[in-house]
Amino acid sequence: MSNKKSSHYKVNALYLLRTMSLLIVLLVFGSTTLKAQIETGENLVDSASEFAQIQYFHTLIVETGLNDKLSQDGPFTVFAPTDEAFRDLPDEVMEGLLENPDELREILRAHIMTGTTTSEELSGLENMPSVQGTVFEIDHHEQGISIGDAMMVAADVIAINGAIHAIDKVLIPR
């Protein structure tokens, strides 16, 4: 086998191993807040694409063009609603957002905060401003950490330009 093919297989195997490890951890800890950090070695957008619980959020980030900023700039902390959180939105709300890309973009921007903040660091905060301008209250419960009305269901997926935490609701700025 040539060195080129061997190198290609090693890169693919490493990518597959990292993806499978992330998926296993998310499946095992998906319903509770995950305390252990997972370092992806990729940017926020690529990391989100591998995060099984937030595929719809990833799709919307790409469709609204926020992927450019989240791929290159940072650091950012992203509170990404799970696919289930989007399904829980009333149909008319989701339809309205999909029909109005500017409003959808602002809703998505409300889920992005400046700086990298881990779940451990969140425990010392009372609120956190989004890049969109809304300041969300952070509460610490027996069940875990909430931001606004949403509970964190997975935490500390660390990308090279920030962190991703999955939440169980879509944050709607007031």
Summary of the structure (lengths in Angstrom):
residues: 174
radius of gyration: 16.6
end to end distance: 59.9
largest distance: 59.9
contacts: 535
relative contact order: 0.19
helix: 47%
strand: 24%
